[in-house]
Amino acid sequence: MDTIRVDICYRPLRIAWAIRVGDIDAFRQAVRLSHTLWGGRFNPIVVVDHEEEAGRLIDLFRVDLILPIGNSEEVKEFPKRFPYLIKLSFRDELFIEWAKGQKKAQLLDIHNALVHLRGTPEWRAIKEKGVRIYTWQADDPLTDVFLMQFGMYPNTNDIGIDYQAMLMQTAEATECTIDPALPISVDALDYLTIAYLSRYGLERHYSVHAGWDTPGFFVGDRTNCDDLVCHWNLRAADIPLWFVDPNHLQRYTSLIPAWEKRMREFVSYRRHEFDQHVAVWARSEDIYKTHEKIDEARKPFGDLQLTGCPVSIDLWNGHNLCPAMMYFDQVSTLGVIGQESGKPKVSFSLSDKPFCGDNWSHTQHLMASVSFIGGLYGDEQHTLNPPFIPELNEFYARSMHFHYDKLRIESGRIGLVIDAADTDTFLYALPVDDLVEKVFGMAGFSTKPSSAGLIVRQLIRQLGGLQGARVFKIPGVRRLLKTYGPTVAFTKESALQLIASKAPANPTAKFSDHQNLYIEPRPHGAKLKPDSVFAYLVEKGLFRIGVQLTCPTCP
């Protein structure tokens, strides 16, 4: 059996929470649920009423799953706009009952992170630094700001899991109450929080350039749900930002200079000078008043030199801001190539997991994003690198993985939905003919191989792939095939004469032009000869050597 190198990036499933415009309760629920998931900080929130922007966010964040929050028909129907983001086969609930009233998450959650990290040097360092669980009064004007910046878990009665108790027990976290009459304490920046834990251990993958990612401040109105959603989505793109409401500027008197200083230090290590800035972001609905909006947003910061970053629907066009693929770790393993049902099949292990893979975590799903180094040499009829067309997710899944809902195509990679306890998986190579037919079918065209195409495919297969077909660079070889069909007998001398002769239609083309062509291994410096070419064609089965029998009594 052949082998192939398989690169695996383990990453969380990226969810898009769908809510109605102005639904602050749904927004809060989405934020709380995100904090229960390992990697949940990078889940965007889309407002279904803003149809164009919602569609752009789904594409830009390359989400794997859409989960609606709320009972309105608009929210429930929204996922149907993206049928290629196939609903996973597990039940709708994120948390399911499994034993004696206890519940478990169906996606990789903070419980898994705490179990995996427990006892490691990294976790001991976290505990020494200190973990804080921030609380605040329900009527604090900055409630939703703190919810995003510090994090909070859903009510235990709502989901059946007490994540806060887990964190306090495992990390020896302390509770800290925010006084609404005092400015936000600067030491809030020194402790790990619930919001930080949900992104712990995740890094940007090099395959996606981040684009606009200048850290700093987001200026908005804490009562405006669209401002809150915009700020959340910018942070979901891995941009460090603090939400600043100018109407409550007295709460930020200590925080603003301290955060600005830290962000200056954060960007000082960047390679290019134009990336070494701190920004002020603000949502601008009117593109003709962008400059006025940014100038207004700068006012609360006095003399601080801040780069203006307006946020409009054009920001989500896929060119300005590009959310990175966030992953836990990348490992390489050896895949074994076999044959099954006439297709190459690559089987490989899911090794070196950067999360807890015990049997109890079998309900928790995540992504194994794979790419292949080496490919299928000599097999141009199959591919392990299908084009990035998310609309073909189901086709790819049924052709390459059997489970129709457990594959998401990525740019240059293939994402497989696995559970944390899986030890191995597989992929079939995709037939190129089926792929071409499907791609043209998306444009309304029907395709089928022509007679000439079938002949060419057979020739390429006989020669062991496209590289073997370089022998057809020699004009005499092409004339040989054209002159003598598959049922016509000819002598070796005739074949060698045709291979070595000049083309009548192009007298300047001659065999000597290809004496340095390598169609198979030969001593260095040796020239290609017509008899070597003919021997190669016979070896590959294009011609057969035999004896022509003639009967003396037959006419």
N, C-alpha and C positions, 0 to 999 in steps of 0.2 A: 504494500500500500504506500501511496505517496503521502507526504506531510506538507503542512503549510503553517506559517506563523500567523497567529491570531492575536491582535491587540484588543484588549477589553478595557473600556472605561466604565466603571460602575458609577451610576448617577441616579438621583431621585427622579421619579416621575414628575413632570411639570404640569401642574393643574392650572386651568383658567377658571376662576370663580365668576359666574355670570350673575349680575344683580340688575335691578331696575334703577333708573336715575333717581337720585335723592333718597334711596332706601338706606338710611343710616344704620338700621338694625342689621340688615343683610351685610353691609360693609363690616360692621363690627364682628359679625359671626365669621365672615371670611378671614379676617385678620386673626381671630382667636384660633380658628381651625388650622390656619397656616402655621401657627406657632407650635402646634402639637406634632407637626411632621418634620422629620429630619430633611432639611432642604426646603421647608415651606416658605422661608423668607423670599424665595425666588419665584413664587407663584403669583402671576399677575391677576388683577381684578378688572373685568371688562363690564362696561355699562351697555346693556343690550339696546337701549334706546338710541345710543350713538352708533348707528349701524356701520358707517364707514370706518370709524375709529376702532370699533370692536373687532371688525374683520382684520384690520391692520395689526392689531395687538396679537391676535391669534397667530397670524403668520410670523410676526416679528419675534415673538417669544418661542416659536416652534413648540407649542404646547402639545402634550400627549393626550390630554383628557380635559373635557369641559364639564364642570359640575355646577348646575344652577342652584341658587339660594333664593328661596321665596316661593310663593304659591301662584304667582301670576302666570298666565298662559304665555306671555312674551318671554319670560325667563325659561319656562319649561320647553318651549319650542326652539329656543336659540341654538342648542347643540345640533339640531337637524340641518342647520345651514352648513355644517361641516361633517358630512357623513363619513369622511375618510378618517376622522378621529373616532374610531370605533369604540363604542362602549365596552369596557372590559367585562368578562364573563362573571366576575364575582358580583355579589349583590350590591344594590345601590348605596347602602350605608357605608360610611367610612369605618364605623366601629360595629363589630358583630359580637354576639354572645357566643361563648364557646364552652364554658363549664361553670356550673353552679352560680349562675348570675354574673360571672365575670365577663368582661369584654376585652376584645383585642382589636388593634387597628389593622386595616387591610392594605395600608401603604406604610412604607418605612417611617417609623415614628421616633419620638424622643426617647421612649422606653428602650428601643433598640440601641440608640446612641449611648444611653447611660450604662446599659449592660456591657456593650462593647468596650467602652472607655474605662470602666471600673477596674482599678488596679494598675492602669498603665501610667508611665511617667508623665504623660501629657495631662492626665486627669489629676494627678497629684499636684501638678503645677497650677491647674485651674483652681483647685481647692485652696491652695496657699494664697493665690491672688485674691480669692474671695468671690462668691456668687451672691447676688442680691436679687430678691423678688420685690419689686416696687409695687406699692399699692397707693391709691389716692381716693379722695372722696368722690362719690357719684356725681356731685354737682360741681366738681372742679371744671372750670371753663376749658381746660386743656386735656380733658379726659381722652379724647380720641388721638391727640398728639402723643400722650404717654402710652396709649395702647399700641401705637405703631413703633415708637422708639424703644420702649422698655419691654413690651410684650405682656400678655396675660393669657391664661388658658381658659377654655370654656368651662362652664359650671359642670361639676362632676355628675350631677343628676341628669344632665343633658346628653353626655356621651358615655357615662359609665366607667370612666377611668380618671383617677385623681393624679394628674401629672404633676401638680404642684407638690403634693406629698412625696412623690417619687424624687423630685428634684431636691427637696429639703433634706430628705433622708440620705440620698446618695452624695450630694455635694455639700451637705451641711450649710445650705443657703440660709441667709438671714433675711427677714422682712424689713422693709424700710418704707415708711409712710411719707408721702410728699405733702408738705404744708401748702395749701393754696394761697396763704398770705405772704409767703416768702419766695424769693427767686429760686430757680432750679439750681441745686447745689452742683458745683463743678466736679465734686468727687463722684458724681453719677457716671462720669466718663471713665472712671478707673475700675469699675467692677463689671464682671460678666453678668448678663441678664438673660431673661427668657428669650428675648428677641435674638440675642447673639447665639444662644445655644442651638437655635433652629438652623443656623447656617454654619455651625462649627465643622471644621474639617473639609469644607468644600473650597475648591479652587477653580479658576477660569481655565478652560481648555484652550490651547493655542489655536485650534482650528477656526475659531470665530473671533475676528477683530472687534474690539469693544466699541470703537467709534467714539462718540461723545461720552465721556465718563468722568468729567471734572467734578470732584467732590465739593461740598460746601453747605449751602443753605437753600431751602425751598421756602419761598414766601407765599403765604396763602391765608385764607380765612378758615378758621377751624370749624365754622358752622356750614361751610360749603362742601358738600359731599364730593363734588367733582375735584376740588382741590385736594381733598384727602386721598382720593383714588389715584390722582396724578402723582402725588408724593410717594404713595405706596409702590406704584409701578416703576418709578425711577429707582427706588431702592431695590426692587425686585430685579432690576438690571444691574445690580451690584455697584450702585453709586452711593457712597456714604453721604447722607444728607440729614440735616436737622430741620424739622418743620418749624418755621417762625411765623407767628401771627402778630402783625404790627399792632393790633388792638390790645395785645397783652405783652407789650415789649418789656414792661418792668419785670416780668418773670424770667427774662433772658439776659439780664444785665451782666451776670457773671459767666453765663454759658457761652455767649457769642464770642468774646475774645479768646476763651480757652479752646473752643472748638476750632476757631479759625487758625490758631497757632498749631493745633494738632494736624489739621489738614495741610498746612504749609509743610510740615515735616513729612507728612504722608506722600505728597507729590514731589518732594525734593529729590527722591531717588529715581524719578522717571528720566528716561533717556533724553527726550527732546525738551527743549526749553518751552515750546508752546504748550506742552502738557503739564508744566509746573505752575499751574494757576489754581486758585480757589474761586468757586463760582457762586453766583446767586441765580437760582432757577425760579421761574414764575410762569404760571399758565396764562396764555394769551389767546383768547378766542378770536380776536380781530387782528389779522396779520398786518393790517395797515397801521395799527397802533402798538406794534411790538416794542419799538424803542421807548415810547412813553411808559409802557408797562414795566420794562426793565429799569428805567430811571426811577420810577416810583418804588420798585422793589429794593433798590439800593439805599434808599433814604434811611431805613432803620439801622444801617451799619456804619453811618458816619463816614469817616475817612478811610475805611478799609478798602483796599484795592481788590475788587471782585469782578470777575468776568461775567457778563450777562449771558444767560442761557434761556431763551424763551422756549416755552413748551406749547406747541400747537399740533394740529393733526399731522403736519408735515414732518414732525420729529419722528413719527412712527412709520416713515416711508421705507425703512430697510437700509438707508444709506447713512443717515446721521447718527442714530443710536442703534447699536446692534447688541442686544443682550447675549452674553457669552453662554456657552454650555458649561454648567457648573457640575463638577464631578468630584467624587471622593478619592479615587486612585485609578491609576492605569497599570495594568499588568499584561505580560505577554505569555502566551501558552502555545503549545504545539497542537495543531489540529490534524486529524487523520482523515485523508480523503478516500472514500470508498465509492461504490456504485449502488444505487438503489432505484428501481423503476426506470432505468435508463438515464438517470441523472447523477452527476457527481454529488456526493453528500459529505459535508465537513462536520465531523464530530469533535468537540473540544470540551475541556473541563472548565468550570468556573472556580478558579483557584485564587488564593491570597485575597480573600474577601476583606474589605476595610469596614466591615460591619458585623454584627452578630448573626451567624448562620445556623444557630442551633435549631433543632426540630420545632421548638415552640414558636419560632418566628416564621413558620411556613405560610401564614396568612398575609405576611407583609411583602408587598410587591415593590419592585424598583426596576431600573433599566440596566441592561448590559449592552452598551454601545460598542459594536465590534467593527473592526476593519481588518483586511487581510493583506499580508505582505507576501508577495510571490505570485499569487493568482493561479489560474489553471493553464499552465504552459501547454501549448499545442492544441488547446480546445477552444476554438473561436465560436463554437456553437452554444456555449454557456458562459455566464458571467457571475462573479461574486461582487460586482460593483455596479448595481443598478443606478440609474439617474435619480436625482432628488426631485421626485414628483409625488408629494404627499397624497394627491388624489388617487394614487395607485396603491395605497397602503394595503387594502384588502387583497388585491391581485398579488402583490409581493408576498403577503402572508400565506395565502393559499398555495402559491407556487414554491415558496422557499422554506416554509416553516410548519405547515399543516394547520396550526391554530390561527384562525382567521383574524382574531382580535389582538394577537400578542406580537405584532411587529409594527414599528414606526420607522419609515425611511428617514434618514438624515443626510446632510450634505457630506458625501464621501464616506458615510458610515451606515450601519444598519442597527437600529435599536430593537432589542428583544426584551419583552416584559418577562421578568423572572420573579420567583419568590425567593426570599432571603435564604431558604434552606436548600435550594436547588444546587446540585453538585456538578451538573454538566448539561449541555444543550447541543443543538445541531442546526445546520442550515443546508438546504439544497441549493445547488447552483441554478440560476435562472436561465431557461432556454431563451436565446437571443431572438429566435423567430417569434415566440410568444410575446416578448417584450415589444418588438417592432410593431406587431399587429395591434397590441394594446395602445401604444402611443399614437399611432395613426388613427385608431378608433376613437380616441378622445377628440380628434378634429373632424370626425365624421367620415373618415375614409376607411374603406375595407382593403385589406391586403392579402396576397397569397404569393408564394414563390413561383416565379416564371420557370419555364423549361430551361432557359439559359442559367437562371439562378440555381436550379437544382443541380445542373451539371457542374457549375463552379463550386458549389458547396461540396459535391462529391470529390472533385479534384483536390480541394483544399484539405479535405479529410484524408484522402489517400497520401498526400504529401506531408501529413503530420502538422498542419497548421499554416498560417500565412507566411511564416519565415521559410518554410519548405518550398513555398510557391515562388521564391525569388528566381528559380530556374527559368520561369517564363519571361524574364528580362531578355533572354536570348531569342532573337527573332526566329532563328531556325527551329527552335523547339515549338514555337507557336505554329509555324508552317507544317511541322511534322504531324502535329495533332489534327490540323485542318486537312491535310492531304490524305492521311490514312485514318479512316474511321475505326470503330472498335471491332468491326468484322472483316476488315481488309488485311490480308497478309502482305508483308514486305520483307525485304532482306536487310540485314544489319548494314551492309554497304550503302544501301539506299538511304537509310536513316542517317548515317554519318555524313553523307553528302549533303542532305538537306540541312542538318544542324550547322555544318561548316560553311554553307554557301551564302552568297549575298541575297538580299531580298530584291526581287525584280521591281517592286514598287518603290523601294528605297535603296538604291545602289550604294549609298554612303554607309549604310549599316552593315557591319561585318562581325564575324565571330571574334576576331582579335580584340574588339572593343570590350569584351567581357572575360578576357583571360585572367583577370585578377578577381573575378567574382567567386565567392566561397559559397557553394551549395551544400557542402559537407566537409568535414575535416580533411586536410591534406598537408604535406610538409610545407613549412614556410618558404616562400619564394617560388614554389612550383606553380606553373601556369595551368589553368584549366584547359582540358583538351576535349574534343568532341566525343571520344569514346568514353571518357569519364562521365560526361553528361548523359549519354545514352545508358550507361550502366546504372546511373542514379535513377533514371526514369523506370528502368526494369525493376530495380530493387524496390521502388515505391509501388509497384504493381500497376503502373499506367500501361505497360506493355508486357507481354509474355513471350518468352523464347520457346520455340518448338520446331517440329519438323513438318513440312507440308507434304502430305502423301498424295501421290497421283496414281491413278489406275491406268495401266498401259492399254487396256481394252476399251476404256471409256473415251468418247469423243472430247 
